Amino acid sequence: MPERLASALADFSPAVPGRQGRLDAMAAATLRTVASPGATPKLRHVTEQARSAAAALFLLILLASAGDAFADDERPGGAWVETWLQNRKLVQEWFGFRDTLVGWGITPSFRYATDLQANVLGGQRRGEAYAGEMFLDVDLDLGRLAGLTGLTFHVSGDWSSGTDLSADIGNFFSVAQYFEGNRTRLYTMFFQQSFFNGHLDVKVGRIATGDDFLTSPANVSLVNSALNPILLAVQANVPSVTDEPHATWGGRVTIWPIASFYVAAGAYYSDNTLDELRTDGTEFGIDTKHGYFVIGEVGYLLNYEKSATGLPGRYRAGGYYDSNRYTWLSEPDRQEQGNYGFFLLGEQMVYREGGSGSAPGLTLFGAFVYAPRQRINQLPWFASAGVSYTGLIPGRDKDAAAFALYYGAFSQDLPGQTYEVALEWTYAIAVAPGLTVQPDIQYIMRPSGRSSIGNALVVGAQLSIQF
C-alpha cells in the first residue's frame, strides 16, 4: 500500500514541504578522497563566489522575514512579493494548467533547492560555498491515459551546480545535502504497478535505492547528508548505492500483508567504478564484470491511520549485500568478494499538542548501521539520534525545529582515523505553500576522524521551493 504509506508520512510530517535531501554514492567517494592521507582538496573559493553566497543568504533571510512578518489576516494584499508567495494558482496550480494536465493523467512538478553555507571556524581552512539542484519530475497515470489500471510511468531530471564546502573542512559527513557536482542528468525512468488494491507494489526501470530504502526521518528536514536523504554510511561502504539524483537499473517489490506492516526487497545493477559526480544518467549499459546490490527491509507503522488516537511512529530494520570485489583498506593488493551490512531506523512522536491528528508536537528519531568487515568498510559503525518539534513557536504550526547528532567510527585499518561526530541545529520556516527557508548550524568534531584537523563550525541556510 505505497499510497497509504505516502499518506501516513504526509500526516506524520506536515511541517516539511518538498524534498528531504540527497547525497549520491560518488559524493561519498569524494569525501573518502578528502579523508585519505595525502589527498589535496579542491580549491575553488574566489571573491565573486563569496559575494554571491552572501547576497543569496541575505535573500533567504529577507524571504523568511517577509513570510513571518505578518499574521495570515494581516498580509498586505498589494505587495507583489506577498501576493506571489500566497498565490495558490501560481505555486500549486500553474494558473489552472497543472490541474488540467492532472485531469488527463499527467502530473508535472518543479523543484529547486540550495545550500548557502560558510565554515567560520576550524577545519582545514575557512570558506564559503553554494550548492544547488533543480528538478523536473513527470508522472504519467497510464490508467487514465491508456486504460492500464494501477500502472504509472515516471521520468525525472536534475541540474546540479555549486561547490563542496566539506572539501574545505576536510570532514566525512558532507555538510550540504544538495552538493552533487556540476551536471545535467537524467534521473529516474521507471514503471510502477500496484496490484490487489495496493497490497503488492512493483517498480522496474532506472531507479534509486534511496527512493525506497535507507531513507531519512519523515518528520524533519536535515541539511547534513549523514542521515538525509539516505544513510551515508551505507553509501560510503558500498559506493554503487544510489539516491537522488542518481539511478541504475533495478527493481523493487513491496508487500503489505496488513495496513501497518510491510516487507520490501530491491535488486540493482551495481557498478562501483562509476564516478557519479561526472555521470549524466544515460549510462544504460550493463557490464557482466560488475555485480549486483540487493537489500531487504521490514517496516511497522504505529498509529498512522487518520482515525488513530495514539502517537504515530515508524520502525524499520533490514540488511544488504553487494557482490562486487572490494580492496582491503590496509593492503591494496588484496581483495575479497562481497560486502554486507545491517541497519535500524526509528522515529516516534512522544508528545502532541492538541487532540488526535494534531500536527504540532515532539518526535524522537534514530538510526544505526553495522558493516562487519572492517578490512573493506571504512565506516563499520554509524549511529544517529535526534529530536524535532513541529510548531515549536506559537502561531507557526508548519515550522519544524530539530537537533541531530551523527557518529561514525572509522575502520581500525585506517591509521590515524578514529571517529567523526557532527552536531546539527536547524529550523525550517514554512514561508508559504511550496517555499521553505531553513537556517542551519553544524559543529564538526574530529573531521574525518583526525585530531590534526580542528573542530569546525558551519553556519548557513537552505532554500527549498516547489511548484
C-alpha positions as CSV (number, residue, x, y, z in Angstrom):
1,M,0.0,0.0,0.0
2,P,2.5,2.6,-1.0
3,E,-0.2,5.3,-1.4
4,R,-1.2,4.6,2.2
5,L,2.4,4.9,3.3
6,A,2.7,8.2,1.5
7,S,-0.4,9.5,3.1
8,A,0.7,8.3,6.5
9,L,4.1,10.0,6.2
10,A,2.4,13.2,5.0
11,D,0.3,13.2,8.1
12,F,3.4,12.3,10.2
13,S,5.4,15.2,8.7
14,P,3.2,18.2,7.9
15,A,5.9,20.7,8.5
16,V,8.4,19.8,5.8
17,P,7.4,20.6,2.2
18,G,9.3,19.3,-0.8
19,R,12.3,17.2,-0.9
20,Q,14.1,15.9,2.2
21,G,17.6,15.8,0.8
22,R,20.2,13.7,-1.1
23,L,23.9,12.7,-1.4
24,D,25.0,10.3,-4.1
25,A,27.4,7.4,-3.8
26,M,30.3,9.1,-5.5
27,A,29.9,12.2,-3.3
28,A,30.8,9.7,-0.6
29,A,33.8,8.6,-2.7
30,T,34.8,12.2,-3.0
31,L,34.6,12.5,0.8
32,R,36.8,9.4,1.1
33,T,39.4,11.1,-1.1
34,V,39.3,14.1,1.2
35,A,39.8,11.8,4.2
36,S,42.7,9.9,2.6
37,P,46.3,10.7,3.5
38,G,48.0,13.0,1.0
39,A,44.7,14.0,-0.7
40,T,44.5,17.5,-2.0
41,P,41.0,19.0,-1.5
42,K,39.6,21.1,-4.3
43,L,40.5,24.8,-4.2
44,R,37.6,26.8,-5.6
45,H,36.7,29.9,-3.5
46,V,37.1,33.3,-5.1
47,T,35.8,36.7,-4.1
48,E,32.9,36.6,-6.5
49,Q,31.6,33.3,-5.1
50,A,31.7,34.6,-1.6
51,R,29.8,37.8,-2.6
52,S,27.2,35.7,-4.4
53,A,26.8,33.4,-1.5
54,A,26.4,36.4,0.9
55,A,23.9,38.0,-1.4
56,A,21.8,34.8,-1.7
57,L,21.9,34.3,2.0
58,F,20.6,37.8,2.5
59,L,17.8,37.0,0.1
60,L,16.9,33.9,2.1
61,I,16.7,35.9,5.3
62,L,14.6,38.6,3.5
63,L,12.1,35.9,2.3
64,A,11.9,34.4,5.7
65,S,11.2,37.8,7.2
66,A,8.6,38.6,4.6
67,G,6.8,35.3,5.2
68,D,6.9,35.7,9.0
69,A,6.4,39.4,9.4
70,F,2.6,39.3,9.2
71,A,-0.1,37.1,10.6
72,D,-2.2,35.5,7.9
73,D,-5.0,38.0,8.3
74,E,-2.6,41.0,8.2
75,R,-0.7,40.4,5.0
76,P,-0.8,43.4,2.7
77,G,-2.6,42.3,-0.5
78,G,-0.9,44.9,-2.6
79,A,2.7,43.8,-2.1
80,W,3.8,41.8,-5.1
81,V,6.1,39.5,-3.0
82,E,3.4,38.7,-0.6
83,T,0.9,38.2,-3.4
84,W,3.2,35.8,-5.2
85,L,4.1,33.9,-2.1
86,Q,0.5,33.2,-1.2
87,N,-0.8,32.7,-4.8
88,R,-2.0,29.1,-4.9
89,K,-2.9,29.4,-8.6
90,L,0.7,30.1,-9.4
91,V,2.6,28.0,-6.9
92,Q,0.5,24.9,-6.9
93,E,-1.9,25.0,-9.9
94,W,0.1,26.9,-12.5
95,F,-2.8,29.1,-13.3
96,G,-5.0,26.1,-13.8
97,F,-2.8,24.5,-16.4
98,R,-1.4,21.9,-14.0
99,D,-4.8,20.9,-12.9
100,T,-5.8,20.3,-16.5
101,L,-2.8,18.0,-17.0
102,V,-3.5,16.1,-13.8
103,G,-7.0,15.5,-15.1
104,W,-5.6,13.9,-18.2
105,G,-3.2,11.7,-16.1
106,I,-0.1,13.8,-16.4
107,T,1.4,15.3,-13.2
108,P,4.5,17.6,-13.6
109,S,6.4,19.2,-10.8
110,F,9.3,21.5,-10.5
111,R,11.7,21.8,-7.5
112,Y,14.7,23.9,-6.7
113,A,16.8,23.8,-3.5
114,T,20.1,25.4,-2.5
115,D,22.5,25.3,0.5
116,L,24.4,28.5,1.3
117,Q,27.0,27.9,4.0
118,A,30.2,29.2,5.5
119,N,32.9,27.5,7.6
120,V,33.6,30.2,10.1
121,L,35.8,28.3,12.4
122,G,38.3,25.3,12.2
123,G,38.6,22.7,9.5
124,Q,41.5,22.6,7.0
125,R,40.6,26.2,6.0
126,R,37.7,28.6,6.1
127,G,35.5,29.0,3.1
128,E,32.0,29.7,1.7
129,A,30.1,27.6,-0.7
130,Y,26.9,27.5,-2.7
131,A,25.3,24.1,-3.8
132,G,22.0,23.8,-5.6
133,E,19.8,21.4,-7.5
134,M,16.9,21.9,-9.9
135,F,14.5,19.1,-10.6
136,L,11.8,18.3,-13.1
137,D,9.5,15.3,-12.5
138,V,6.7,14.0,-14.6
139,D,4.3,11.2,-13.6
140,L,2.0,9.5,-16.1
141,D,-1.1,7.7,-14.9
142,L,-1.4,5.0,-17.6
143,G,-4.7,4.0,-16.1
144,R,-6.2,7.3,-17.3
145,L,-4.1,7.6,-20.4
146,A,-4.2,4.1,-21.7
147,G,-6.7,2.1,-19.6
148,L,-3.9,0.2,-17.8
149,T,-5.3,0.2,-14.3
150,G,-2.7,0.7,-11.5
151,L,0.2,1.3,-13.9
152,T,2.2,4.5,-13.8
153,F,5.3,5.8,-15.6
154,H,7.8,8.2,-14.0
155,V,10.6,10.2,-15.5
156,S,12.7,12.9,-13.9
157,G,15.8,15.0,-14.5
158,D,18.2,17.1,-12.5
159,W,20.6,20.1,-12.9
160,S,23.2,20.3,-10.2
161,S,25.6,23.2,-9.6
162,G,27.9,24.6,-6.9
163,T,30.9,23.6,-4.8
164,D,31.6,21.3,-1.8
165,L,32.2,23.1,1.5
166,S,33.3,19.8,3.1
167,A,36.4,19.9,0.8
168,D,37.5,23.0,2.7
169,I,36.7,21.5,6.1
170,G,38.1,18.0,5.4
171,N,35.3,16.2,7.1
172,F,33.4,13.0,6.1
173,F,29.7,13.7,6.6
174,S,29.0,16.3,3.9
175,V,27.6,19.5,5.4
176,A,25.5,20.3,2.3
177,Q,22.9,17.7,1.2
178,Y,22.4,19.5,-2.2
179,F,26.0,19.2,-3.4
180,E,26.0,16.9,-6.4
181,G,28.7,18.4,-8.6
182,N,28.0,20.4,-11.8
183,R,26.0,18.3,-14.2
184,T,22.7,18.0,-16.0
185,R,21.3,14.5,-15.6
186,L,18.5,12.1,-16.4
187,Y,17.5,10.7,-13.1
188,T,14.7,8.1,-12.9
189,M,12.8,6.4,-15.7
190,F,10.6,3.5,-14.5
191,F,7.2,1.8,-14.5
192,Q,5.3,1.2,-11.3
193,Q,2.4,-1.3,-10.9
194,S,0.0,-1.7,-8.0
195,F,-1.9,-5.0,-7.5
196,F,-4.6,-6.3,-5.2
197,N,-5.8,-2.9,-4.0
198,G,-2.3,-1.8,-3.1
199,H,-1.2,-4.9,-1.1
200,L,1.5,-5.5,-3.7
201,D,3.6,-2.8,-5.5
202,V,6.3,-3.4,-8.1
203,K,8.7,-0.9,-9.6
204,V,11.1,-1.6,-12.5
205,G,13.5,0.5,-14.6
206,R,16.0,3.2,-13.8
207,I,15.5,3.7,-10.1
208,A,17.5,4.6,-7.0
209,T,17.9,2.6,-3.8
210,G,17.4,5.8,-1.8
211,D,13.9,6.4,-3.1
212,D,12.6,3.3,-1.3
213,F,15.2,2.2,1.3
214,L,17.5,3.8,4.0
215,T,15.5,7.0,3.8
216,S,15.7,9.8,6.4
217,P,13.2,10.5,9.1
218,A,9.8,11.6,7.7
219,N,9.2,14.4,10.2
220,V,12.2,16.7,9.7
221,S,14.5,18.1,7.0
222,L,18.2,17.9,7.9
223,V,20.9,19.7,5.9
224,N,23.8,17.5,6.8
225,S,24.0,14.4,4.5
226,A,24.8,11.8,7.2
227,L,21.1,10.9,7.5
228,N,19.4,12.8,4.8
229,P,18.1,11.7,2.4
230,I,19.8,8.3,2.8
231,L,22.2,6.7,5.3
232,L,25.5,7.9,4.1
233,A,27.4,5.2,6.0
234,V,25.9,2.5,3.6
235,Q,26.9,4.6,0.5
236,A,30.4,5.1,2.0
237,N,30.9,1.4,2.3
238,V,29.1,0.4,-0.9
239,P,29.8,3.2,-3.5
240,S,27.3,1.9,-6.0
241,V,24.3,2.5,-3.8
242,T,22.3,5.3,-5.5
243,D,19.9,8.0,-4.4
244,E,18.6,11.2,-6.0
245,P,19.7,12.4,-8.5
246,H,21.5,9.1,-9.4
247,A,19.8,5.9,-10.6
248,T,20.6,2.5,-12.0
249,W,18.8,-0.5,-13.5
250,G,16.8,-2.3,-10.8
251,G,13.5,-3.5,-9.4
252,R,11.7,-3.1,-6.1
253,V,8.8,-5.2,-4.6
254,T,6.8,-4.1,-1.6
255,I,4.1,-6.3,0.1
256,W,1.6,-5.0,2.7
257,P,0.0,-8.1,4.4
258,I,-1.8,-5.6,6.7
259,A,-2.1,-1.8,6.6
260,S,0.5,-1.2,9.3
261,F,3.2,-3.7,8.2
262,Y,5.2,-4.2,5.1
263,V,8.1,-6.2,3.6
264,A,10.2,-4.7,0.8
265,A,13.1,-6.0,-1.3
266,G,15.2,-4.5,-4.1
267,A,17.8,-5.7,-6.5
268,Y,20.0,-3.3,-8.5
269,Y,22.8,-3.3,-11.1
270,S,26.0,-2.4,-9.1
271,D,29.0,-0.7,-10.8
272,N,31.2,0.6,-8.0
273,T,33.7,2.1,-10.5
274,L,31.4,4.9,-11.7
275,D,32.2,8.5,-10.7
276,E,28.6,9.5,-10.3
277,L,29.5,13.2,-9.8
278,R,30.5,13.0,-13.5
279,T,27.8,10.8,-14.9
280,D,24.7,12.2,-16.7
281,G,22.3,9.3,-16.1
282,T,22.5,7.8,-19.6
283,E,24.9,5.1,-18.7
284,F,22.5,2.4,-19.7
285,G,25.0,-0.4,-20.4
286,I,25.4,-3.4,-18.2
287,D,28.8,-5.0,-17.9
288,T,28.9,-8.5,-16.6
289,K,32.2,-7.9,-14.8
290,H,30.3,-5.8,-12.3
291,G,27.9,-7.2,-9.7
292,Y,24.5,-6.6,-8.1
293,F,23.3,-5.0,-4.9
294,V,20.3,-6.5,-3.0
295,I,18.5,-5.0,0.0
296,G,15.6,-6.1,2.2
297,E,13.6,-4.2,4.8
298,V,10.6,-4.7,7.1
299,G,8.7,-1.8,8.4
300,Y,6.0,-1.1,11.0
301,L,3.8,2.0,11.1
302,L,2.3,2.7,14.5
303,N,-0.9,4.8,14.9
304,Y,-0.6,6.2,11.4
305,E,-4.3,6.0,10.4
306,K,-6.3,9.2,10.4
307,S,-8.6,7.7,13.0
308,A,-5.9,6.6,15.4
309,T,-5.8,8.3,18.7
310,G,-2.2,7.2,19.7
311,L,1.0,8.9,18.9
312,P,2.4,7.9,15.4
313,G,5.7,6.2,14.8
314,R,7.6,4.3,12.2
315,Y,10.2,1.5,12.7
316,R,12.4,-0.2,10.1
317,A,15.1,-2.9,10.0
318,G,17.0,-4.5,7.2
319,G,20.1,-5.8,5.6
320,Y,22.0,-5.5,2.3
321,Y,24.6,-7.4,0.2
322,D,26.8,-6.3,-2.7
323,S,28.5,-8.9,-4.9
324,N,31.4,-6.8,-6.2
325,R,35.1,-7.3,-5.2
326,Y,36.5,-5.0,-2.6
327,T,40.0,-3.9,-1.9
328,W,41.4,-4.2,1.6
329,L,42.0,-0.9,3.3
330,S,45.3,-1.9,4.8
331,E,46.6,-4.0,1.9
332,P,45.7,-2.5,-1.5
333,D,47.0,-5.7,-3.3
334,R,44.4,-7.9,-1.6
335,Q,40.7,-8.1,-2.5
336,E,37.7,-10.2,-1.4
337,Q,34.3,-10.9,-2.8
338,G,31.1,-9.4,-1.4
339,N,30.2,-6.9,1.2
340,Y,27.2,-6.7,3.6
341,G,25.7,-4.9,6.5
342,F,22.6,-4.2,8.6
343,F,20.6,-1.2,9.6
344,L,17.9,0.0,12.0
345,L,15.8,3.2,11.8
346,G,13.1,4.5,14.0
347,E,11.0,7.6,14.7
348,Q,8.3,8.2,17.3
349,M,6.2,11.1,18.3
350,V,6.3,11.3,22.1
351,Y,4.3,14.4,22.8
352,R,1.5,16.1,20.8
353,E,-0.2,19.4,21.3
354,G,-4.0,19.2,21.0
355,G,-6.0,16.1,20.3
356,S,-5.9,13.2,17.8
357,G,-4.5,14.1,14.5
358,S,-2.9,17.3,15.7
359,A,0.5,18.0,13.9
360,P,2.4,20.1,16.5
361,G,4.5,18.0,18.8
362,L,7.8,16.4,19.8
363,T,9.3,13.5,17.9
364,L,12.4,11.4,18.6
365,F,14.4,9.6,15.8
366,G,17.5,7.5,15.4
367,A,19.5,5.3,13.1
368,F,22.1,2.6,13.3
369,V,24.4,0.9,10.7
370,Y,26.8,-2.1,11.2
371,A,29.1,-3.3,8.5
372,P,31.1,-6.3,10.0
373,R,34.1,-6.5,7.6
374,Q,36.4,-3.7,8.9
375,R,39.1,-4.6,6.4
376,I,36.9,-3.4,3.5
377,N,34.5,-1.0,5.2
378,Q,35.8,2.4,6.1
379,L,32.8,3.2,8.3
380,P,31.8,-0.1,10.0
381,W,29.8,1.7,12.7
382,F,27.4,4.5,12.4
383,A,24.8,5.9,14.8
384,S,22.5,8.9,14.9
385,A,19.9,10.3,17.3
386,G,17.8,13.4,17.3
387,V,14.7,15.3,18.2
388,S,12.3,17.5,16.3
389,Y,9.4,19.7,17.2
390,T,6.8,20.8,14.8
391,G,5.1,24.0,15.7
392,L,7.6,25.0,18.4
393,I,6.8,28.7,18.1
394,P,3.2,29.6,18.8
395,G,1.4,30.5,15.6
396,R,4.0,28.7,13.4
397,D,2.4,25.2,13.3
398,K,4.0,24.3,10.0
399,D,7.6,25.2,11.0
400,A,9.9,22.4,12.3
401,A,12.9,22.7,14.7
402,A,15.4,19.9,15.0
403,F,18.6,18.8,16.6
404,A,20.6,15.8,15.4
405,L,23.8,14.0,16.4
406,Y,25.8,11.9,13.9
407,Y,28.6,9.5,14.9
408,G,30.8,7.5,12.6
409,A,33.6,5.2,13.7
410,F,36.3,4.5,11.1
411,S,37.9,1.2,10.4
412,Q,40.8,0.1,12.6
413,D,42.6,-0.5,9.3
414,L,42.7,3.3,8.6
415,P,45.6,4.6,10.7
416,G,45.2,8.0,12.3
417,Q,41.4,8.0,11.8
418,T,39.2,7.3,14.8
419,Y,35.7,8.8,14.7
420,E,33.8,11.9,13.4
421,V,30.9,13.5,15.3
422,A,28.6,16.1,13.8
423,L,26.0,18.1,15.7
424,E,23.2,20.0,13.8
425,W,20.7,22.6,14.9
426,T,18.1,23.6,12.3
427,Y,14.8,25.4,11.9
428,A,12.7,25.0,8.8
429,I,10.4,28.1,8.3
430,A,7.4,27.4,6.1
431,V,7.3,30.8,4.5
432,A,4.5,30.0,2.0
433,P,3.0,27.0,0.2
434,G,5.9,25.3,-1.5
435,L,8.6,27.7,0.0
436,T,10.8,26.8,2.9
437,V,13.8,28.8,4.3
438,Q,15.9,26.9,6.8
439,P,18.7,28.4,9.0
440,D,21.2,25.8,10.0
441,I,24.2,25.4,12.3
442,Q,26.6,22.5,12.3
443,Y,29.6,21.7,14.6
444,I,32.0,19.1,13.3
445,M,34.3,17.3,15.8
446,R,37.4,15.4,14.7
447,P,36.8,15.9,10.9
448,S,37.4,12.6,9.1
449,G,38.5,11.2,12.4
450,R,41.7,13.2,12.5
451,S,42.9,15.1,15.5
452,S,45.1,17.2,13.3
453,I,42.1,18.9,11.8
454,G,40.4,21.5,14.0
455,N,36.8,21.2,15.0
456,A,34.7,23.2,12.5
457,L,31.7,25.5,12.9
458,V,29.4,25.8,9.8
459,V,26.6,28.4,9.6
460,G,24.2,28.9,6.7
461,A,20.7,28.4,5.4
462,Q,18.8,26.2,2.9
463,L,16.1,27.4,0.5
464,S,13.6,24.9,-1.0
465,I,10.9,25.9,-3.5
466,Q,8.4,23.6,-5.2
467,F,5.8,24.2,-7.9
